[in-house]
């Protein structure tokens, strides 16, 4: 896709960091940016900046670790907006440096829910709409920690390896 003007782009985890910067950049290229995050104040900051810059932006509170919220958002979004041109699965979290045996079960579950299942559920929720467009893109962000294992980062590496494998396998599936 060479021209992003008036393209509808969803970016998860766009309240801060890389997601916020992607939202700024795509907005500057003329895209209609739809952003999600779990932090309302940060989401508002991103939205306000884009709107003040003359861009188009709508924000949605969505927990990328909550399957029901993801599918409800997708249903509502597609009912309102009708289509999507780009989905950027960017939302993610880390636990910091911690050895596996010290990770609490609920923290391990949460990182897997957000970093892995969030990508899978967002993809499944929007893939039919993406495939209906003449040119569309699905982008799943991973990390160098999805290529190499790092001590004290076992949960994070596990989820980022999973995203990388999911993305590569899905790419092959869609090529057919």
N, C-alpha and C positions, 0 to 999 in steps of 0.2 A: 504494500500500500504506500503510494508515494504522496498522496494528498490526504490530509486529515481534516480538511475543512468540512464542517457539518457532520463529521462521523461521530457516532455515539460510542463513547468509550467508558466502560466501567473499570474502576481501579479500586481494589480492596486494600484496606490498610493505608488509606491516603490521608489520614489525620496528621501524619508526621513522616519524617525520613524520606526514603526513596519514593514511597507512594505519593507523598505531598509534592515532591519535585517532579515526578512524572505528570501529575495533574497540572502543575504549572506549565510544564513544557507542552503538553498536548493542547491545553487551552490556548496558549500563545500561537499554536499552529491552526487555530480555528475550530478545534474539536468541541463537541458538546461533552463535558466531562461529568460523570456520575460517580461519586465517591462514597465509599463505605468505611466505617471505623467503629470501634466500641467506645471511643473517648469523645463525648459530645463537644467539649470545649476546643479540642484540637481540630475536630471536623469542621467546626464553625470558623476557626481561624483560616483554614485552607479555603473554604468556600468564600468567605468574605474577601480574601485576597484576590481570588480569581474574578469574582464579580466586580470588585473595585478596579481591576485591570481591564474590564470590558469583556471578559470571557463569559462563557455559559457553563454553569455548574449547579448541580443539585446534590445534596448530601443525604445519606441514609445511615441511621444507626443500625448496624448489623454485626452480630457476634459471629465471626467466621468459624468459631468452634461449636456453633449450635446449628445442627442440621435443619431443624424446623424453621428457624429464622432465615436461613439461606433460601430455602425453597419458597417460603412466604414472600420474601423480598423479590425473588425472580418472577413469581406469578404476578405480583403487584406491578413490578417494573414493566414487564412485557405487556400487561393490560393497558398501562398508561402510555408507554413509549413505542410499543409495537415491534421494535427490533433493536438489535445491538450489532455494532460492527467490530468492536474489539473488547475482549475481556482480559484484564491483567490481574491475575491472582498473585497479589503482592503481600497480603497480610501475613504476618508471622510473628513469632515470639521466641525468646530464648530464656533459658533458666540461669544463665551465667555459668561460671566454672564450678562444677560440682561432680563428684564421683557418683557413678550409677547407684551404688548401694545407699547413698545418702539422699537420693531423690525420693520425695514423698510420692506415693501412688497417685494422688489427685493431681500433682504437678506433671507427672509423666503422662497421665491421661489428657490433661489440658493441652500440652504442647503437641501431642499427636492429633488431638481434635482440631486445633487451629491450623497447624502447619501442614498436615497431611490431609485429613478429612475435609478441611475447609476448601482446599484446592479441588479435591475430588467432587464434593457436593456442588460447588460453584460451577465447575466444568459441566457436570451432568445436567444441572439446572438450565444452563444457557447454551449448551452445544447444539441442540436442534435449531435454535434461533440463529446462531452463528452460521450453521451450515446452510441456512436458507438465504443468506446474503451473497451477492455476486463476488465480493471480496471481503473476507473477514479474517481476524487473527485471534488466536488464543496464546497468551503469554503467561507462563508460570515461572515465577522467580524462585531460584534455589540459592545456592551459596557455594563457595569453595568448599564448605563443610559437607556438601553433597557429592564431592569428588574425593576428598581425603578424610579419613577418620582422625579425630583429634581427642586426646585424652581429656577428661573432665567436660566433654561435650557430647557424650553418648546420646542423650535424648535428642539434641538438636541435629546432630549428624544423621541419626536414624531417620528423622522426618525429612531432611533435605535430600538424602539419598532416595527416599521414597518418592519425593516430588520429581526428581530427575528421572527415575525409572518409569514412573507413571507417564510423564511427558514424552519420553522417547518411545514407549510402547504405543501410546495414543497416536503419536505422529505416524508411526508405521501403519497402524490400523486405518487411519484416515487417508493415507496415500493410496490404499486399495480402492 
